[in-house]
Amino acid sequence: MMKLVVAIIKPFKLDDVRSALSEAGIQGMTVTEVKGFGRQKGHTELYRGAEYVIDFLPKVKLEVAVEDSMLDQVVETVSSAAMTGKVGDGKLFVYNIEQIIRIRTGEKDADAI
């Protein structure tokens, strides 16, 4: 079985997380710039004397496909590398993957990671 680990993290923590995952032996990942909010619920900013509500905060979405045997290590690696200890550190989601296929070679599942 394989898992997809999706992490929503603060943008400035991306390099730390990427480096930590590389050191853990993870070879590939997908990164997307996203916006969102959780309990943080955005914040207000003052611009030229007017107050604006910023509902959606910039985040980075990181996706990593791993074999079950690597799941705990990847979750711990991402959690510790992304943590600042402040509100808005993000979330980790773990999904089951039914199948992976490498388009170029036709390799499947763990061979395609």
C-alpha positions as CSV (number, residue, x, y, z in Angstrom):
1,M,0.0,0.0,0.0
2,M,1.1,3.6,-0.6
3,K,0.1,6.9,1.0
4,L,-0.1,10.5,-0.2
5,V,1.0,12.9,2.4
6,V,-0.3,16.4,1.9
7,A,1.1,19.2,4.0
8,I,-0.1,22.8,4.2
9,I,2.7,24.8,5.6
10,K,4.0,28.4,5.9
11,P,5.8,29.4,2.7
12,F,9.1,30.3,4.4
13,K,9.4,26.8,5.9
14,L,9.4,25.1,2.4
15,D,13.2,25.0,2.0
16,D,13.6,23.5,5.5
17,V,11.0,20.8,4.8
18,R,12.4,20.0,1.3
19,S,15.9,19.7,2.7
20,A,14.7,17.5,5.6
21,L,12.7,15.2,3.2
22,S,15.7,14.9,0.9
23,E,17.9,13.9,3.8
24,A,15.3,11.3,4.7
25,G,15.6,9.8,1.2
26,I,12.5,11.2,-0.4
27,Q,13.2,11.9,-4.1
28,G,10.1,13.6,-5.4
29,M,7.4,16.0,-4.3
30,T,4.9,18.4,-5.7
31,V,4.7,22.0,-4.4
32,T,1.8,24.4,-5.0
33,E,1.3,27.9,-3.8
34,V,-2.1,28.1,-2.2
35,K,-4.2,30.4,0.0
36,G,-6.4,29.5,2.9
37,F,-7.3,29.9,6.5
38,G,-8.1,27.7,9.5
39,R,-8.5,28.7,13.0
40,Q,-6.2,31.7,12.2
41,K,-9.1,33.2,10.3
42,G,-6.9,35.8,8.5
43,H,-5.9,39.1,9.9
44,T,-6.3,42.8,9.3
45,E,-3.7,45.1,7.7
46,L,-3.5,48.9,7.5
47,Y,-2.7,50.3,4.0
48,R,-2.6,54.0,3.3
49,G,-4.8,54.7,6.3
50,A,-7.5,52.1,5.5
51,E,-7.9,48.8,7.2
52,Y,-8.3,45.7,5.1
53,V,-9.3,42.2,6.1
54,I,-7.0,39.6,4.7
55,D,-9.2,36.5,4.7
56,F,-6.9,34.1,2.9
57,L,-3.3,33.7,4.0
58,P,-0.5,32.5,1.6
59,K,0.5,28.9,2.3
60,V,2.4,26.1,0.4
61,K,0.8,22.8,-0.3
62,L,3.4,20.0,-0.5
63,E,2.4,16.5,-1.8
64,V,4.6,13.4,-1.3
65,A,3.8,9.9,-2.3
66,V,5.4,7.2,-0.1
67,E,5.3,3.6,0.7
68,D,3.6,2.6,3.9
69,S,6.9,1.8,5.5
70,M,8.1,5.4,5.1
71,L,4.9,7.1,6.3
72,D,5.7,7.7,10.0
73,Q,9.2,9.0,9.1
74,V,7.8,11.4,6.5
75,V,5.1,12.7,8.8
76,E,7.6,13.3,11.6
77,T,10.1,14.9,9.2
78,V,7.5,17.3,7.8
79,S,6.0,18.1,11.2
80,S,9.3,18.9,12.8
81,A,10.8,20.9,9.9
82,A,7.6,22.9,9.4
83,M,6.9,23.7,13.0
84,T,7.4,27.3,14.3
85,G,5.3,26.8,17.4
86,K,3.0,29.7,16.4
87,V,-0.6,29.7,15.1
88,G,-0.8,28.8,11.4
89,D,1.9,26.2,11.2
90,G,-0.4,24.1,9.1
91,K,-1.9,20.7,8.7
92,L,-0.9,17.2,7.4
93,F,-3.3,15.0,5.6
94,V,-2.6,11.3,4.8
95,Y,-4.6,9.6,1.9
96,N,-4.5,6.1,0.6
97,I,-3.2,5.8,-3.0
98,E,-4.8,3.1,-5.1
99,Q,-2.3,3.2,-8.0
100,I,0.6,5.1,-9.3
101,I,1.8,4.9,-12.9
102,R,4.9,6.5,-14.3
103,I,3.8,7.8,-17.7
104,R,7.2,7.5,-19.4
105,T,7.9,3.9,-18.6
106,G,4.6,2.4,-17.5
107,E,6.1,1.4,-14.1
108,K,3.5,1.0,-11.4
109,D,3.0,1.6,-7.7
110,A,6.2,1.6,-5.6
111,D,8.4,1.3,-8.7
112,A,6.8,4.5,-10.1
113,I,7.4,6.6,-7.0
